[in-house]
């Protein structure tokens, strides 16, 4: 049993790597999503990590392609743009016909700093930039929400009237 576990761990170490296109974990290169020609090639969703990409993919709501940053900007922790897959993102935008970039980072201070940095960087490319909606979760209670969540919810409100 211990031998099987050790072999499995070695297999993971040998077979799992970053996709050369999106930088998600994969056992083949390019990954299944990047290789899928039926996915919308003009829309790119930028996420912090593989778990975020997996959550969006499991929702079934997004049919475009992804770019995994492998983290967020965090100057206090010494994480700058050069530590993320931002250079690779910019190179990808030069190679692919991307019309829209969706920024889907988590609503944390670091996630917001990353969105701000990317928005400034991407606005020079003439590409449509959007941000996933943030706010009150379904079943949430306003009195328990923090001020940042409430601010985002009010900014991201949608009209219900024609």
HELIX and SHEET records of a PDB file:
HELIX    1   1 UNK A    2  UNK A   15  1                                  14    
HELIX    2   2 UNK A   32  UNK A   35  1                                   4    
HELIX    3   3 UNK A   50  UNK A   59  1                                  10    
HELIX    4   4 UNK A   75  UNK A   77  5                                   3    
HELIX    5   5 UNK A   81  UNK A   83  5                                   3    
HELIX    6   6 UNK A   86  UNK A   95  1                                  10    
HELIX    7   7 UNK A  109  UNK A  123  1                                  15    
HELIX    8   8 UNK A  142  UNK A  144  5                                   3    
HELIX    9   9 UNK A  147  UNK A  155  1                                   9    
SHEET    1   A 2 UNK A  17  UNK A  18  0                                        
SHEET    2   A 2 UNK A  25  UNK A  26 -1                                        
SHEET    1   B 4 UNK A  65  UNK A  68  0                                        
SHEET    2   B 4 UNK A  43  UNK A  47  1                                        
SHEET    3   B 4 UNK A 100  UNK A 104  1                                        
SHEET    4   B 4 UNK A 128  UNK A 131  1                                        
END                                                                             
